[in-house]
Amino acid sequence: MPELIAPVLACLAQQAGSEVHAFWITGADELNELAPAELLAGCPFDTRGALHASQQALLGLPSQQRQQKVLAFAQQQASGKAVVIG
């Protein structure tokens, strides 16, 4: 999975370390309440309760599509603009 993470980390390079950490583990409206780490990995955190079907569908996407969604979200976060990523 490092090949999936590298472009996202590059996008977040100018962010403070604590912001990068929060980015990875915080559920986001733009990602259907999934955390970027969950979406990129394709599986929910062990501590997450039941998933909605739409969340399951996102987690079931091919890795490159999941990466594109997380990368788009990272770019949006880095620019400070709010956008819904479908």
Residue frames as a rotation matrix with the C-alpha (Angstrom) as fourth column:
MET 1
0.553 0.833 0.000 0.00
0.833 -0.553 0.000 0.00
0.000 0.000 -1.000 0.00
PRO 2
-0.087 -0.623 -0.777 2.94
0.503 -0.701 0.506 2.46
-0.860 -0.347 0.374 0.20
GLU 3
-0.854 -0.227 0.468 2.48
0.519 -0.303 0.799 3.21
-0.040 0.926 0.377 -3.50
LEU 4
0.075 0.951 0.299 -1.05
0.794 -0.238 0.559 4.36
0.603 0.196 -0.774 -2.71
ILE 5
0.576 0.148 -0.804 -0.01
0.754 -0.476 0.452 6.52
-0.316 -0.867 -0.386 0.24
ALA 6
-0.382 -0.916 -0.118 2.94
0.812 -0.394 0.431 8.39
-0.442 0.069 0.894 -1.31
PRO 7
-0.555 0.166 0.815 0.96
0.550 -0.662 0.509 10.70
0.624 0.731 0.276 -3.63
VAL 8
0.584 0.812 -0.012 -1.42
0.497 -0.346 0.795 11.60
0.642 -0.470 -0.606 -0.80
LEU 9
0.447 -0.505 -0.739 1.43
0.777 -0.189 0.600 12.37
-0.442 -0.842 0.308 1.59
ALA 10
-0.619 -0.684 0.386 3.07
0.784 -0.513 0.348 14.51
-0.040 0.518 0.854 -1.09
CYS 11
-0.084 0.701 0.708 -0.14
0.471 -0.598 0.648 16.50
0.878 0.388 -0.280 -1.39
LEU 12
0.863 0.476 -0.167 -0.20
0.327 -0.275 0.904 17.05
0.385 -0.835 -0.393 2.38
ALA 13
0.071 -0.973 -0.218 3.51
0.877 0.165 -0.452 17.89
0.476 -0.159 0.865 2.66
GLN 14
-0.546 -0.292 0.785 2.88
0.074 -0.950 -0.302 21.52
0.835 -0.106 0.540 3.65
GLN 15
0.529 0.818 0.225 0.47
-0.250 -0.104 0.963 20.59
0.811 -0.565 0.150 6.46
ALA 16
-0.141 -0.510 0.849 1.48
-0.975 -0.076 -0.207 20.32
0.170 -0.857 -0.487 10.11
GLY 17
-0.853 -0.307 -0.422 2.12
-0.266 0.951 -0.154 16.79
0.449 -0.019 -0.893 11.35
SER 18
-0.781 0.611 0.128 -0.88
0.041 0.254 -0.966 16.88
-0.623 -0.750 -0.223 13.66
GLU 19
0.005 0.790 -0.613 -3.10
-0.797 -0.367 -0.479 17.93
-0.603 0.492 0.628 10.75
VAL 20
-0.356 -0.203 -0.912 -1.81
-0.797 0.576 0.183 15.06
0.488 0.792 -0.367 8.63
HIS 21
-0.999 0.004 -0.052 -2.51
0.033 0.821 -0.570 12.62
0.040 -0.571 -0.820 11.44
ALA 22
-0.424 0.901 -0.089 -6.03
-0.194 -0.186 -0.963 13.98
-0.884 -0.391 0.254 11.88
PHE 23
-0.166 0.319 -0.933 -6.55
-0.978 -0.171 0.116 13.83
-0.123 0.932 0.341 8.10
TRP 24
-0.698 -0.243 -0.674 -5.92
-0.464 0.870 0.168 10.08
0.545 0.430 -0.720 8.03
ILE 25
-0.915 0.205 -0.349 -8.08
0.371 0.770 -0.519 9.05
0.162 -0.604 -0.780 10.98
THR 26
-0.637 0.700 -0.321 -11.05
-0.172 -0.536 -0.827 11.43
-0.751 -0.472 0.462 10.94
GLY 27
-0.239 0.670 0.703 -14.24
0.870 0.470 -0.151 10.47
-0.431 0.575 -0.695 9.14
ALA 28
-0.861 -0.122 -0.494 -15.16
-0.083 -0.924 0.373 12.97
-0.502 0.362 0.786 6.44
ASP 29
0.185 0.973 -0.136 -18.51
-0.198 -0.098 -0.975 13.94
-0.963 0.207 0.175 4.95
GLU 30
0.193 -0.177 -0.965 -16.79
-0.948 -0.287 -0.137 14.05
-0.252 0.942 -0.223 1.56
LEU 31
-0.696 -0.492 -0.523 -15.85
-0.593 0.805 0.031 10.38
0.406 0.332 -0.852 1.93
ASN 32
0.186 0.896 -0.403 -19.26
-0.304 0.442 0.844 9.22
0.934 -0.035 0.354 3.19
GLU 33
0.713 0.086 0.695 -18.09
-0.683 -0.138 0.717 9.44
0.157 -0.987 -0.039 6.82
LEU 34
0.807 -0.568 -0.163 -15.13
0.573 0.819 -0.015 7.14
0.142 -0.082 0.987 6.20
ALA 35
0.544 -0.750 -0.376 -11.64
-0.212 -0.557 0.803 8.16
-0.812 -0.357 -0.462 7.26
PRO 36
0.528 -0.401 -0.749 -9.12
-0.844 -0.154 -0.514 8.47
0.091 0.903 -0.419 4.43
ALA 37
-0.565 -0.775 0.285 -7.06
-0.804 0.594 0.021 5.64
-0.185 -0.217 -0.958 5.97
GLU 38
-0.154 0.604 0.782 -10.08
-0.112 0.776 -0.621 3.35
-0.982 -0.183 -0.052 5.86
LEU 39
0.797 0.526 -0.298 -10.91
-0.312 -0.066 -0.948 4.21
-0.518 0.848 0.111 2.27
LEU 40
0.203 -0.798 -0.568 -7.35
-0.969 -0.081 -0.233 3.88
0.140 0.597 -0.790 1.07
ALA 41
-0.712 -0.493 0.500 -6.95
-0.609 0.788 -0.091 0.51
-0.349 -0.369 -0.861 2.81
GLY 42
-0.439 0.631 -0.639 -10.33
-0.529 0.393 0.752 -0.71
0.726 0.668 0.162 1.60
CYS 43
-0.123 0.427 -0.896 -11.40
0.644 0.721 0.255 -1.81
0.755 -0.546 -0.363 5.07
PRO 44
0.611 0.447 0.654 -12.92
-0.157 -0.741 0.653 -0.11
0.776 -0.501 -0.382 8.10
PHE 45
-0.455 -0.673 0.583 -11.17
-0.713 -0.118 -0.691 0.50
0.534 -0.730 -0.426 11.40
ASP 46
-0.680 0.139 -0.720 -11.67
0.360 0.919 -0.163 -2.36
0.639 -0.370 -0.675 13.87
THR 47
-0.840 0.305 -0.448 -13.46
0.365 -0.294 -0.883 0.05
-0.401 -0.906 0.136 16.19
ARG 48
-0.764 0.585 -0.272 -16.03
-0.638 -0.620 0.458 1.11
0.099 0.524 0.846 13.58
GLY 49
-0.276 0.784 0.555 -19.58
-0.298 0.479 -0.825 -0.11
-0.914 -0.393 0.101 14.00
ALA 50
0.109 0.441 0.891 -21.81
0.693 0.609 -0.386 -1.33
-0.713 0.660 -0.239 11.22
LEU 51
-0.852 -0.430 -0.298 -21.21
0.048 -0.631 0.774 0.15
-0.521 0.646 0.558 7.79
HIS 52
0.264 0.887 -0.380 -23.88
-0.408 -0.254 -0.877 1.56
-0.874 0.386 0.295 5.52
ALA 53
0.548 0.016 0.836 -24.17
0.597 0.693 -0.405 -0.09
-0.586 0.721 0.370 2.11
SER 54
0.957 -0.191 0.218 -22.80
0.038 -0.662 -0.748 3.05
0.287 0.724 -0.627 0.44
GLN 55
0.439 -0.844 0.308 -19.71
-0.848 -0.275 0.453 2.90
-0.298 -0.460 -0.836 2.66
GLN 56
0.238 -0.293 0.926 -19.25
0.056 0.956 0.288 -0.78
-0.970 -0.016 0.244 1.83
ALA 57
0.849 0.130 0.511 -19.48
0.503 0.095 -0.859 0.11
-0.161 0.987 0.015 -1.85
LEU 58
0.795 -0.603 0.066 -16.71
-0.560 -0.771 -0.304 2.71
0.234 0.205 -0.950 -1.50
LEU 59
0.179 -0.754 0.633 -14.48
-0.738 0.323 0.593 0.29
-0.651 -0.573 -0.498 0.38
GLY 60
0.345 0.048 0.937 -15.07
0.288 0.945 -0.154 -2.30
-0.893 0.323 0.312 -2.34
LEU 61
0.939 -0.039 -0.342 -13.81
-0.319 -0.473 -0.821 -0.08
-0.130 0.880 -0.457 -5.16
PRO 62
0.608 -0.794 0.013 -10.52
0.663 0.499 -0.558 -0.98
0.437 0.348 0.830 -6.85
SER 63
0.204 -0.603 -0.771 -7.48
0.869 -0.252 0.426 0.44
-0.452 -0.757 0.472 -5.06
GLN 64
-0.750 -0.528 0.398 -6.72
0.658 -0.657 0.368 3.01
0.067 0.538 0.840 -7.75
GLN 65
-0.053 0.817 0.574 -10.24
0.355 -0.521 0.776 4.44
0.933 0.244 -0.263 -7.54
ARG 66
0.721 0.256 -0.644 -10.04
0.681 -0.089 0.727 4.59
0.129 -0.963 -0.238 -3.75
GLN 67
-0.251 -0.902 -0.353 -6.68
0.880 -0.364 0.305 6.33
-0.403 -0.234 0.885 -4.04
GLN 68
-0.623 0.047 0.781 -8.12
0.529 -0.710 0.465 8.90
0.576 0.702 0.418 -6.44
LYS 69
0.482 0.866 0.135 -10.91
0.400 -0.354 0.845 9.73
0.780 -0.353 -0.517 -4.00
VAL 70
0.599 -0.338 -0.726 -8.49
0.744 -0.101 0.661 10.09
-0.297 -0.936 0.191 -1.09
LEU 71
-0.519 -0.837 0.175 -6.10
0.835 -0.452 0.313 12.15
-0.183 0.309 0.933 -3.21
ALA 72
-0.244 0.521 0.818 -8.91
0.438 -0.693 0.573 14.46
0.865 0.498 -0.059 -4.32
PHE 73
0.798 0.536 -0.276 -9.90
0.454 -0.233 0.860 14.88
0.396 -0.812 -0.430 -0.68
ALA 74
0.180 -0.828 -0.531 -6.29
0.873 -0.115 0.475 15.59
-0.454 -0.549 0.702 0.32
GLN 75
-0.641 -0.389 0.662 -6.01
0.703 -0.645 0.301 18.21
0.310 0.658 0.686 -2.42
GLN 76
0.252 0.831 0.495 -9.23
0.331 -0.555 0.763 19.81
0.909 -0.028 -0.415 -1.21
GLN 77
0.792 0.005 -0.610 -7.95
0.610 -0.053 0.791 19.82
-0.028 -0.999 -0.045 2.38
ALA 78
-0.211 -0.969 -0.130 -4.60
0.917 -0.242 0.318 21.26
-0.339 -0.052 0.939 1.35
SER 79
-0.648 0.003 0.761 -6.31
0.490 -0.764 0.420 24.06
0.583 0.645 0.494 -0.56
GLY 80
-0.917 0.300 -0.262 -8.82
0.119 -0.422 -0.899 24.73
-0.380 -0.856 0.352 2.21
LYS 81
-0.555 0.754 -0.351 -11.84
-0.804 -0.376 0.461 24.33
0.216 0.538 0.815 -0.08
ALA 82
-0.430 0.520 0.738 -14.88
-0.292 0.693 -0.659 22.23
-0.854 -0.499 -0.146 0.75
VAL 83
-0.333 0.302 -0.893 -15.98
-0.918 0.112 0.380 19.94
0.215 0.947 0.240 -2.06
VAL 84
0.416 0.483 0.771 -18.11
-0.563 0.802 -0.199 16.78
-0.714 -0.351 0.605 -2.12
ILE 85
-0.554 -0.689 -0.466 -16.14
-0.822 0.365 0.438 13.95
-0.131 0.626 -0.769 -3.71
GLY 86
0.428 0.888 0.168 -18.49
-0.813 0.460 -0.357 11.46
-0.394 0.016 0.919 -5.36
